[in-house]
Amino acid sequence: APFGLKLVEIGNENGTPEFPPRYRYVHDALKARHPDLITIADLSWIGRDLMRDCRFDIEDNHFYNAPQWFMNAFDHYDRRDRKLPPVYVGEVAVTSGDGGDLKGNLIAALAEGVFLMGCERNGDVVKMVSYAPLLAHVDGRSGWHGMIYHDSTRAFGTVSYQLWKLFGHHRPDYALKTAVEFTPAAEPPIHGRVGV
């Protein structure tokens, strides 16, 4: 029986020139049978130029990186062309060693939070965001941070889980423009003597 499926992503992290024709084949078949279905295309590993003849309603982006990258990417969507399709940031996570040995840490969560604030600020473009991987086994591969860990007897959320939960429970209605003025301290004068 029908179950109200509204969105379908065709492919995931496909980056070869062979993908666009395959994408179009699946897209056209889906739209012919279900014209109201919203289609998503992942452009994380393939250029927009290769997908130029493909139609999609939402663009998916994936970001795995170090905390500093996420902090520097606060304004990632500020200059996005608003004529392009809206964005689903489908996979986001700090995955470098700076994020902790396995279970993440506070710096990873804060960096993800900075990036999320930039996504919220560009809510006219960024329509959805999700963490990946959401679930991970405590003995799973190292160096890859899950949001919620489990084994056969327990489950627990990481610091990132707590941060994302805050975003979920406290959705903003509007953003206030702010300006920060910062005057760096003067370089200290060089003192001392020359000795022989």
Steps between C-alpha positions, in 0.01 A plus 500: 500500500618859443680653798538866404858510375573859398875521442743268321874545459637343184855377557746585774847650462523399135790676336549351157396636159290184453266601781296787342341284226411238760360770726282634218372151421384441860375857545287495186349161585410615853353832385296332225329278756509736802512862374461648851803315637778734612836385362838561664839485326824469695757741356765428765735312268386609157515845348193702415631520143470119459147510644388802295253299289353327807188628671460484876300684763760501780880485496674281760843595643721291732771639729749295701796696627702638791352737762683800354344441157149508649577817695636666186198382297251701708431714192507213249151572364503881534584561135311207348302588191140507624381392153654154551292225661481501881750293700478191718827467692456125528821399674691714749760393759842585635708199401858603570711397796434844650146378564614234749629149459161341432202644685542867410568784742392852590710672231338279233150582624571874523646505149191322366289755690678792332429345160137433596452864600617598153247256351223646719597850391458387140170322561362633173756275326578221749173315552623188685813385683587159645794345680674193364551242617208528740548157660831320556607191692740570788748255348456633146771645281716755676542854376136528399278678749144384544239716668342218703702194601360160592592143582283204600402651838509879479482811287639846573521834329826685443570869559395555137168331578440745785586797279276388212222430751526863617458616140199271460326625814583869455425586141547872431222712356736766369867596499635827634774672307802557719830676452810424702780752526834362606816694553796266538751581770811684388812293452710517815820699457817299473722548806834358589867532432752342274742274679821338389 
